[in-house]
């Protein structure tokens, strides 16, 4: 029988029953809920879907590797017991250390299988990887700094090290992740040939793993305030969003979730240009899920987005279309070069620039692009400008300045893209 599904409940917002003891507010370390019959999964994988609530098994299992016969602290993660050493858990000024010094009540937590210290929000696999890092020999740790390192293991180690304040281990794991991501080709795309034309026969499992790793890495970088890793992930996503609508939607969603301005504008623009987007809930009485991507009869892909995302996409389309109308009517301003000289020559130079702009903004290559594709249209005009050749009333120095003014307009719009894709108000 399938377990019922409930909305996501963050650990710190979960209100325990009256007989549940909590060490101190906000701590990731929880004492076990007595007579509590439910387990709520708040692990990172729960972000990607619903959270399953199931009955707690009466007999948790002991971990094959990290339930040690001489361990001094028993921990319960999901349905698995770990018996490890308090001295190991107390290293590096971790958050476990202060807990072990707290006054003990009638029952001492962590000294028996019946009364373990319960860790909320971690998966068994994550915790095994974390303990592996704490107990590994130097020769074993070296394997995670090699080109064939297990990226998922490193992410788990960095995540839990940050959560439980193992600062040295966290720094080591984050640095190892950074080194791994700087390799060519990136380990994030194993099994996915990354070209400008995204392969249609890509295995769904490979795509899913790639997207999940990117999401975890971006969240990890922001949680740990690791600016170098955060910049690396943002630049990576900016480079690959054109390869597939899957990555464009992922970038758009993560930019919203983590409030990453540098990523939001380009991601929304890519989705707006690449997809026919619809909101959750369909007119044909089918319940659509956010992120669903389907091919349409017209050859364009249809993407299901949230109501907020739909509003931002529509706002962006409207504002960019209006921006083009203003830009089409008035060419970018530039200061004449000193060589332009006399007033009468400046007038002729300005008229030549105006005539060029009026003609090229109506060119076939420009009009073939959507009205909201301002950056694409400006790109076409730059190419037309380079083919313009000599102009009777526009000296070379002024032409160079005029060309630069188009590039400056492109840069201005690129920097302002997140503001175009914001709900409410005018831009």
Beta strands, then each sheet from edge to edge (+ up, - down):
strand 1: 5-6
strand 2: 29-31
strand 3: 38-40
strand 4: 51-55
strand 5: 61-67
strand 6: 73-77
strand 7: 80-84
strand 8: 117-119
strand 9: 275-279
strand 10: 293-295
strand 11: 301-305
sheet 1: 1+ 4- 3+
sheet 2: 2+ 8- 6- 7+ 5+
sheet 3: 9+ 11+ 10-
end
